[in-house]
Amino acid sequence: SNNTSVKNEDVDDYKLYLNDTFNSVKDLSDAQGYRHWYYYCGDTDDNSLSLMTFNDYYGRWCSKYQTLFYSTYMWGSFWLPEDQQGYGIGMGFKAPATGKIHVNCKVKLLAEERFNSGDGVVFSITDINGEPYDGGEIKPRDGGKDFIYEFDTNIVKDNQILFMLYPNNSNQNDFTDVNITINYVEG
């Protein structure tokens, strides 16, 4: 038999992906790894970072640390971080090829200040070890405003870039709209 053909996923060529757009909302799935997205809970700082579990009954991703479906979850662009441990939830993009990517991330705390007794959220973009790319704190007074995190970075095949949402001290009124787009670019 002829074993010289290479399976498509083994080809480390960013040019294969130049016309492809990876989007956290459009690519949403109930399977880890679909279109290179992974669903996480925990924290990069204390070795608690773990893959989330998809809850078929409620139809959403749930944290392994907090099994009550309504306490923390992710579905579509709706993210609600942990309450008890203060852990984050988020998505990781595992690079299908080595190359330069353009990241555009739009984050909006959905609560309005007049309804909000919460303390806001922290959004972070890091590598899998927690080394930062971008991010920041979003206070209740900034509820409803779009925060755009946009940058280019080089990435190595199979490395991940991690997008995490943390609750500060409490996840009260921490519903956050997150929309991440990643494209490979020439460079």
C-alpha positions as CSV (number, residue, x, y, z in Angstrom):
1,S,0.0,0.0,0.0
2,N,1.1,3.6,-0.6
3,N,1.5,5.4,2.7
4,T,3.0,8.6,1.3
5,S,-0.2,10.7,1.6
6,V,-0.4,12.8,4.6
7,K,-3.6,13.2,6.6
8,N,-4.8,16.8,6.3
9,E,-4.6,17.5,10.1
10,D,-0.9,16.5,10.1
11,V,0.1,19.3,7.6
12,D,1.7,22.2,9.4
13,D,1.0,24.8,6.8
14,Y,-0.7,28.0,7.8
15,K,-1.6,28.7,4.2
16,L,-4.3,26.1,4.4
17,Y,-6.1,28.3,6.9
18,L,-5.7,31.8,5.3
19,N,-9.3,31.8,4.1
20,D,-10.7,30.3,7.3
21,T,-12.2,32.3,10.1
22,F,-12.3,30.7,13.6
23,N,-15.0,32.3,15.7
24,S,-15.9,31.3,19.3
25,V,-19.7,31.7,18.7
26,K,-20.1,30.3,15.2
27,D,-17.8,27.4,15.9
28,L,-19.6,26.5,19.2
29,S,-20.1,22.8,19.7
30,D,-20.7,20.2,22.4
31,A,-17.4,18.6,21.6
32,Q,-13.9,19.5,22.9
33,G,-11.6,20.3,20.0
34,Y,-14.2,21.0,17.4
35,R,-12.6,23.5,15.0
36,H,-9.7,23.7,17.4
37,W,-11.6,25.2,20.3
38,Y,-11.4,23.8,23.9
39,Y,-13.6,24.8,26.8
40,Y,-11.9,25.4,30.2
41,C,-12.6,26.1,33.8
42,G,-10.3,26.9,36.7
43,D,-7.2,29.1,36.8
44,T,-3.8,29.0,35.2
45,D,-2.2,30.2,38.4
46,D,-2.9,27.2,40.7
47,N,-2.9,24.1,38.5
48,S,-6.7,24.0,38.6
49,L,-7.2,24.6,34.8
50,S,-9.4,21.8,33.6
51,L,-11.6,21.0,30.6
52,M,-15.3,21.7,31.1
53,T,-18.0,19.1,30.7
54,F,-20.9,19.5,28.4
55,N,-24.3,19.1,30.2
56,D,-26.6,17.5,27.6
57,Y,-29.7,18.1,29.7
58,Y,-29.2,21.8,30.0
59,G,-27.3,22.1,26.7
60,R,-24.4,24.1,28.0
61,W,-20.8,23.8,29.1
62,C,-20.4,23.5,32.9
63,S,-17.5,23.7,35.2
64,K,-16.3,20.6,36.9
65,Y,-15.8,22.6,40.1
66,Q,-19.4,23.7,40.3
67,T,-21.9,21.2,39.1
68,L,-25.0,23.4,39.5
69,F,-25.8,24.2,35.9
70,Y,-27.0,27.7,36.7
71,S,-24.0,28.8,38.8
72,T,-21.4,28.9,36.1
73,Y,-21.7,28.1,32.4
74,M,-21.0,29.0,28.9
75,W,-23.2,28.8,25.9
76,G,-22.7,30.8,22.7
77,S,-21.4,34.3,23.6
78,F,-22.9,34.1,27.2
79,W,-20.2,33.4,29.8
80,L,-20.8,33.3,33.6
81,P,-17.7,32.6,35.6
82,E,-17.3,30.7,38.9
83,D,-18.8,31.8,42.1
84,Q,-17.4,29.8,45.1
85,Q,-13.7,29.4,44.1
86,G,-13.5,32.5,42.0
87,Y,-12.3,30.4,39.1
88,G,-12.6,31.4,35.5
89,I,-14.2,29.9,32.6
90,G,-13.1,30.2,29.0
91,M,-12.0,28.9,25.7
92,G,-8.6,27.8,24.3
93,F,-7.7,27.9,20.6
94,K,-5.2,25.2,19.7
95,A,-3.2,26.2,16.7
96,P,-3.7,23.9,13.7
97,A,-0.5,25.3,12.1
98,T,2.6,27.4,13.0
99,G,2.2,31.0,11.8
100,K,1.0,34.4,12.5
101,I,-2.6,34.9,13.7
102,H,-4.8,38.0,14.1
103,V,-6.9,38.0,17.2
104,N,-10.0,40.1,17.7
105,C,-11.9,39.7,20.9
106,K,-15.0,41.7,21.8
107,V,-16.0,41.6,25.5
108,K,-19.0,43.3,27.1
109,L,-20.2,43.0,30.7
110,L,-24.0,42.7,30.2
111,A,-25.0,44.2,33.6
112,E,-25.9,47.9,33.8
113,E,-24.5,49.8,36.7
114,R,-27.8,50.8,38.2
115,F,-28.9,47.2,38.4
116,N,-25.4,46.0,39.4
117,S,-24.2,45.3,42.9
118,G,-21.4,43.2,41.5
119,D,-17.7,43.9,41.3
120,G,-17.1,43.4,37.7
121,V,-15.0,40.8,35.9
122,V,-11.4,40.3,34.7
123,F,-10.9,39.1,31.2
124,S,-7.5,37.7,30.3
125,I,-5.8,36.4,27.2
126,T,-2.8,34.2,27.9
127,D,-0.9,31.2,26.8
128,I,-1.7,27.9,28.4
129,N,0.8,28.6,31.3
130,G,-0.8,32.0,32.1
131,E,1.8,34.2,30.3
132,P,-0.2,37.3,29.3
133,Y,-1.0,38.6,25.8
134,D,-3.8,41.1,26.8
135,G,-6.8,41.7,29.0
136,G,-8.1,43.8,31.8
137,E,-10.7,44.5,34.4
138,I,-14.2,45.5,33.4
139,K,-16.0,47.4,36.2
140,P,-19.8,47.6,36.6
141,R,-19.8,51.2,35.5
142,D,-18.4,50.0,32.2
143,G,-21.3,47.6,31.7
144,G,-22.7,47.7,28.2
145,K,-19.5,49.0,26.7
146,D,-17.5,47.0,24.1
147,F,-13.9,46.2,25.1
148,I,-11.9,45.3,22.1
149,Y,-8.7,43.3,22.5
150,E,-6.9,43.1,19.1
151,F,-3.4,42.0,18.2
152,D,-1.2,39.8,16.0
153,T,1.0,37.1,17.4
154,N,3.0,34.2,16.2
155,I,1.9,30.8,17.3
156,V,3.3,27.3,17.1
157,K,1.2,24.3,15.9
158,D,-0.6,22.7,18.9
159,N,0.1,25.6,21.2
160,Q,-2.9,27.2,22.7
161,I,-4.0,30.7,23.3
162,L,-6.4,31.0,26.2
163,F,-9.3,33.4,26.7
164,M,-10.5,33.4,30.3
165,L,-13.2,35.3,32.3
166,Y,-12.8,35.6,36.1
167,P,-15.4,36.9,38.5
168,N,-13.3,39.1,40.8
169,N,-14.7,38.4,44.3
170,S,-18.2,37.4,43.3
171,N,-19.9,36.4,40.1
172,Q,-23.1,38.4,40.9
173,N,-24.2,40.1,37.7
174,D,-21.2,38.8,35.9
175,F,-22.9,37.7,32.7
176,T,-20.5,38.7,29.9
177,D,-20.8,38.6,26.2
178,V,-17.6,37.3,24.6
179,N,-16.9,37.0,20.9
180,I,-13.5,35.8,19.7
181,T,-12.3,35.8,16.1
182,I,-9.0,34.3,15.0
183,N,-7.5,34.4,11.5
184,Y,-4.2,33.3,10.1
185,V,-2.4,36.1,8.2
186,E,0.5,36.3,5.9
187,G,3.7,37.2,7.6
